[in-house]
Amino acid sequence: DGHNSHCTFRFVEFAHKHHIIVLCLPSHATHKLQPCDVGVFGPLAASWKKGVTQASRDEIPIMKQNLLIYYHEAREVAFKSTTIISAFARTGIWPFN
């Protein structure tokens, strides 16, 4: 949303130190440029739903003790570098084309 509290010097310094590339989306345009919502978290939601549905069919309740196991499995399926790069490349803002 363009608020300066989202990109502090401390944040930029941390990103630089850990070799993290920070992409800033233009203000008032995130509804057009939502690479994470559509291209990354969409597949995560679909993978999570598939895993939970299968657990339900197998009569396995999702509880505190196993929730992170199912989430980790869904994340492994959805959060691949190729998926993330593809999501940003479709927007035209990926800086490494």
Steps between C-alpha positions, in 0.01 A plus 500: 500500500802727479523564874859566601480269804501198268850566369723617781878525490521209744285287266708589193823435690371157613394414143837603362691303765297184421508542121125563481373695201223740603239582238283804565172505315368839388244665727136445407593230247526188712159382382653476151839373612421236757757234415497340843123490543429345162815315400635376833236498773232373261692174444573484876128525578418232241770269636387558860138427406603178321698381803227585749236335281708183481554504877125532546438204268754303704317613817808682630407815693715809446610607847777706660724196506489434124396831341856607418574163342213549255592865444862405431390242243278757326779756507749257349264442207415868444813698591739393228744756362363441150145580618609819676712623208218421258250697712718810494600456134133507395463847653788644299671625816748214541837674469696200366333428164 
